Amino acid sequence: MSRLLLSIKAICISLVLVSFFVIPGCTMTSPGSGETKTVTSLPPATASPEPAPAVQSGQSSGSVQLVGNVYGLSSDPLRGIDTITFSLGLPAHASAVDLTRMEIVFSTRESAPVTLTRGTRESTSIFTITTGGNAVTALQPGEEVDISFRVKAVSGGTGVNIEVRPPGGAVLSISRKVPAVISSMNVL
């Protein structure tokens, strides 16, 4: 599947999900009080069936954050996922991050860690950083960037580990599991 076709498919799926997942508000009861409070929540930055936490445990608030979900894409679901994609952001008070020297380390229990560097095309040793389809070299506070890279086929039920290593910042560790049944787009 071509990269353009895959991008168009991802955008269409995102738009459909956004149209179905508008959260008007909810109520919650305080433990032990019986008091009901109305809590208004905003939809997540990336519409998805299972929102992921914005900041991983142990992560410094001044460093990169995971925004939304981690997706595993598959060009052949019978073989496994072959592309990983996710979005990163910075909190409003953080300093800008130079993405040209950022590294990503990808591993599974069955494979040795692979260190990926930033580039202009996806491969199993290079990741891309884009915003709106355009390559970017820096992440500013309040902005989001999309990260994408290829992996050797990872079969269903396998745990994956991703370490995002910005220059001079705290490492963002992401651990997910590939669903047992794989489709062309999967939330990890």
C-alpha positions as CSV (number, residue, x, y, z in Angstrom):
1,M,0.0,0.0,0.0
2,S,1.5,3.3,-1.0
3,R,2.3,5.9,1.7
4,L,-0.1,8.4,0.2
5,L,-3.0,5.9,0.2
6,L,-2.1,4.9,3.8
7,S,-2.1,8.6,4.9
8,I,-5.4,9.2,3.2
9,K,-6.9,6.1,4.9
10,A,-5.6,7.2,8.3
11,I,-7.1,10.7,7.9
12,C,-10.5,9.3,6.8
13,I,-10.6,6.9,9.8
14,S,-9.6,9.8,12.1
15,L,-12.4,12.0,10.8
16,V,-15.0,9.2,11.2
17,L,-13.8,8.6,14.8
18,V,-13.9,12.3,15.6
19,S,-17.5,12.5,14.4
20,F,-18.5,9.7,16.7
21,F,-16.5,10.5,19.8
22,V,-17.6,13.9,20.9
23,I,-17.7,13.9,24.6
24,P,-20.4,16.4,25.9
25,G,-19.6,15.8,29.6
26,C,-20.1,13.2,32.3
27,T,-20.9,13.0,36.0
28,M,-19.0,11.4,38.8
29,T,-19.7,10.7,42.4
30,S,-17.2,11.6,45.1
31,P,-16.2,8.5,47.0
32,G,-18.1,8.2,50.3
33,S,-20.0,11.5,49.9
34,G,-22.9,10.6,47.6
35,E,-22.4,14.0,46.1
36,T,-22.6,14.2,42.3
37,K,-20.4,16.6,40.3
38,T,-20.6,17.5,36.7
39,V,-17.3,17.2,34.9
40,T,-16.8,18.5,31.4
41,S,-14.1,16.8,29.4
42,L,-12.7,17.6,26.0
43,P,-12.2,15.0,23.3
44,P,-8.6,13.6,23.1
45,A,-6.1,15.3,20.7
46,T,-6.1,12.1,18.6
47,A,-9.6,10.5,18.3
48,S,-9.3,6.8,19.0
49,P,-11.2,4.0,20.6
50,E,-8.8,3.7,23.6
51,P,-7.1,7.0,24.6
52,A,-3.6,6.5,25.9
53,P,-2.2,8.4,28.8
54,A,-0.7,11.8,27.8
55,V,2.4,11.3,29.9
56,Q,4.1,8.0,30.7
57,S,4.9,7.3,34.4
58,G,8.2,8.6,35.5
59,Q,8.3,11.2,32.7
60,S,9.6,14.7,33.4
61,S,7.0,17.4,32.7
62,G,9.6,19.4,30.8
63,S,10.2,16.7,28.1
64,V,8.4,15.2,25.2
65,Q,5.0,13.6,25.8
66,L,3.0,10.9,24.0
67,V,-0.1,12.5,22.6
68,G,-2.9,10.0,21.9
69,N,-2.4,6.4,20.9
70,V,0.4,4.4,19.4
71,Y,-0.7,2.7,16.1
72,G,0.7,-0.4,14.5
73,L,0.0,-0.5,10.7
74,S,0.2,-3.6,8.6
75,S,0.6,-4.0,4.9
76,D,0.0,-7.8,5.4
77,P,-2.1,-8.6,8.6
78,L,-1.1,-12.3,8.3
79,R,2.6,-11.4,8.8
80,G,2.1,-8.8,11.5
81,I,2.5,-5.0,11.9
82,D,5.3,-3.4,9.9
83,T,5.0,0.3,10.7
84,I,4.7,2.2,14.0
85,T,3.2,5.7,14.2
86,F,2.4,8.0,17.1
87,S,2.4,11.7,18.0
88,L,4.6,13.6,20.4
89,G,4.0,17.0,22.0
90,L,5.5,19.4,24.6
91,P,3.7,21.0,27.6
92,A,3.1,24.7,27.3
93,H,5.9,25.7,29.7
94,A,8.6,23.4,28.2
95,S,11.6,24.5,26.2
96,A,11.7,23.7,22.4
97,V,13.4,20.4,21.5
98,D,15.8,20.0,18.6
99,L,14.5,16.9,16.8
100,T,17.5,16.5,14.4
101,R,19.5,14.6,17.1
102,M,16.6,12.6,18.6
103,E,16.9,8.8,18.6
104,I,14.3,6.1,19.0
105,V,15.1,2.6,20.2
106,F,12.6,-0.1,19.2
107,S,12.6,-3.7,20.6
108,T,10.5,-6.7,21.3
109,R,11.2,-9.7,23.5
110,E,12.1,-11.7,20.4
111,S,14.4,-9.1,18.9
112,A,17.5,-7.1,19.8
113,P,17.0,-3.3,20.3
114,V,17.2,-1.3,17.1
115,T,18.3,2.4,17.3
116,L,16.6,4.6,14.7
117,T,17.8,8.0,13.7
118,R,15.8,10.9,12.0
119,G,15.6,10.8,8.3
120,T,13.4,11.8,5.3
121,R,12.0,8.3,4.5
122,E,10.8,5.5,6.7
123,S,12.9,2.3,7.1
124,T,13.8,-0.1,9.8
125,S,16.7,2.2,10.8
126,I,15.2,5.6,10.1
127,F,12.1,7.4,11.5
128,T,10.3,10.4,10.0
129,I,9.0,13.4,11.9
130,T,6.2,15.4,10.2
131,T,3.5,17.9,10.9
132,G,0.7,18.0,8.3
133,G,2.8,15.8,6.0
134,N,5.8,18.3,6.1
135,A,9.1,17.3,7.7
136,V,10.1,19.3,10.8
137,T,13.3,19.7,12.8
138,A,12.1,21.2,16.0
139,L,9.2,20.8,18.5
140,Q,7.9,23.9,20.1
141,P,5.7,24.1,23.2
142,G,2.1,23.4,22.5
143,E,2.9,21.8,19.1
144,E,2.5,18.1,18.0
145,V,4.6,16.1,15.6
146,D,3.9,12.7,14.0
147,I,6.6,10.0,14.3
148,S,6.6,7.0,11.9
149,F,9.0,4.2,11.3
150,R,9.1,0.7,9.8
151,V,9.8,-2.5,11.8
152,K,10.5,-6.1,10.9
153,A,7.1,-7.8,11.0
154,V,5.8,-8.1,14.6
155,S,3.2,-10.8,15.1
156,G,0.0,-10.6,17.1
157,G,0.2,-10.8,20.9
158,T,3.9,-9.5,21.0
159,G,4.9,-6.8,23.4
160,V,6.8,-3.8,21.9
161,N,9.0,-1.3,23.6
162,I,9.8,2.1,22.3
163,E,12.2,4.6,23.8
164,V,12.1,8.2,22.5
165,R,15.4,9.8,23.4
166,P,15.4,13.6,22.8
167,P,18.8,15.3,23.1
168,G,19.3,16.5,26.6
169,G,15.8,15.5,27.8
170,A,14.3,12.6,29.7
171,V,13.7,9.3,27.9
172,L,10.0,8.6,27.1
173,S,9.4,4.9,27.5
174,I,6.4,3.4,25.7
175,S,5.4,-0.3,26.2
176,R,2.5,-1.7,24.2
177,K,1.2,-5.0,23.0
178,V,0.2,-5.9,19.4
179,P,-3.4,-7.1,19.3
180,A,-3.9,-10.9,18.8
181,V,-5.9,-10.2,15.7
182,I,-4.2,-7.8,13.4
183,S,-5.9,-5.5,10.8
184,S,-4.4,-2.8,8.6
185,M,-4.6,-0.2,11.4
186,N,-4.2,-1.3,15.1
187,V,-4.2,0.6,18.3
188,L,-1.3,-0.8,20.4
